[in-house]
Amino acid sequence: ILSKPPVDRTPAEQAIIDRSFELFDNYVALAAEKDIRLVLSLADEWDYFGKITDYGSYSNVAGRNKFKAFITNLLNHTNQITGVAYKDDPTIMMWELANEPRIAAGFTGWVDDISSHLKSIAPNHLVSIGMESSFNFNSSGDDYEALKTLNSNPNIDAVSAHVYPTWWNMTDAQTLNNFELLAQLGREINKPTY
């Protein structure tokens, strides 16, 4: 509902947005007070707070525009506690395009479009894709070359990794190899990895 222009929202939808911002403003203000920097995901592959595919496929232009409207409305929100718009708040160190998105048709174009839009609004914030970077260990198509291509995008500032050795049944050697590949990728494209 944050994608909708305010005039198109019902009172109930606006109440949800107002309460959500009240809670999130407090969260960001508390992080600032404690000198903590935040890495925030804009969407999710999983159905915890709305799946990225709720906007349609990565190639769906209308879905992309709706997601960009959400991003615009979120980043232009002024924190009612700190008085700082999210797009200008140094407490927010980085935005992840999504939590653990999956490579699918149109994904490269989506990464380019969404990261470019994000940077146009918050040029001083770092941006990452938010991928697991399993180097295809979990059969998600994120092999070294795919990750190199995606993370070489000039609007992507850092390479993300979410490693699940137990869940993926990785040996210690496989886990260490994943970290080595991540470091190698970061060195090769000259970007930090986390």
JOJOLIN-V174546 format. One record per backbone hydrogen bond with DSSP energy under -1.0 kcal/mol. CO is the residue of the C=O (numbers start at 1). NH is the residue of the N-H. If there is no record, write none. Layout:
CO;NH
CO;NH
//
This chain:
5;8
6;9
10;14
11;15
12;16
13;17
14;18
15;19
16;20
17;21
18;22
19;23
20;24
21;25
22;26
23;27
24;28
25;29
26;30
27;31
28;32
29;33
30;34
31;36
32;35
38;93
38;94
40;96
43;99
44;52
46;48
51;54
52;55
53;56
57;60
60;64
61;65
62;66
63;67
64;68
65;69
66;70
67;71
68;72
69;73
70;74
71;75
72;76
74;77
75;87
77;86
79;83
84;79
85;88
86;89
89;92
91;38
91;93
93;126
94;40
95;128
96;42
99;45
104;107
106;110
107;111
108;112
109;113
110;114
111;115
112;116
113;117
114;118
115;119
116;120
117;121
118;122
122;125
126;95
127;157
127;158
128;97
129;98
130;100
132;162
136;139
141;143
143;147
144;148
145;149
146;150
147;151
148;152
150;153
153;156
159;194
164;168
165;170
166;169
171;175
172;176
173;177
174;178
175;179
176;180
177;181
178;182
179;183
180;184
181;185
182;186
183;187
184;188
185;189
186;191
192;159
//
